[in-house]
Amino acid sequence: MKFRNLDPKTLDWTFGKGRQSFATDNQAIGLNVATSLRFFSGECFINRLIGLPWFQLLGLVNSPEAYYMIKSYIEAQFGVLKVNQIKLNVSEDRLFSLDLDITTLYDMNFQTTVVL
């Protein structure tokens, strides 16, 4: 799998670096999952069915319903075979992040953090 790399500060695509502008294998799957999780449901004009209802989920941060919806959504992404663990975090300055441990096509325990 290939995925265009993202600038860590702006979260925008990178260009002009040849092959370094692309991520492969686990890094590509991690970027795909992170990008997909940043969509609010109905936000993408190409496909209104993708995304999560984040406004509703943030009110249920540590509930089984939120965990199940997020887990199911991640497992539906290309290259993800199973979600081993999700840890939801809300910092003091109200930043929401997910610590993920997933099984991918390439690795049994791929770990990544997604800041929303």
C-alpha positions, 0 to 999 in steps of 0.5 A: 500500500502507498499513501501520500505522506502528510506534513506533521504540522499542517497535516497536508500532503507533501510534494516535491520529495520524490519517493519520500513524498509517499509512505508504504506498508505500516506507515501508509496504513497508519496515515490512512487510519489517522486521516479517516478518523479526522473526518466528521460524518457527512463532511467529505463531499465525495462520500458523505457516508465516511467519517464518525459522528464526533460531536456525539462521540465526544460526549460518550468518551469512555463509554462502550458505545464510543469504543465500539463505533471507533473500533468498527470504523478503524477495522473497516479501513484498508490494511487493518485486520484487527484492533487490539487496543484503543485508549481514548485520551482528553488532555487538560487543554481539551485535545482528543487523541487515540492511542491505537494498537492494531494488527495490519497486513504487515505487523501484529502490533502496529502502534500509532497515536492519532490527535484529532 
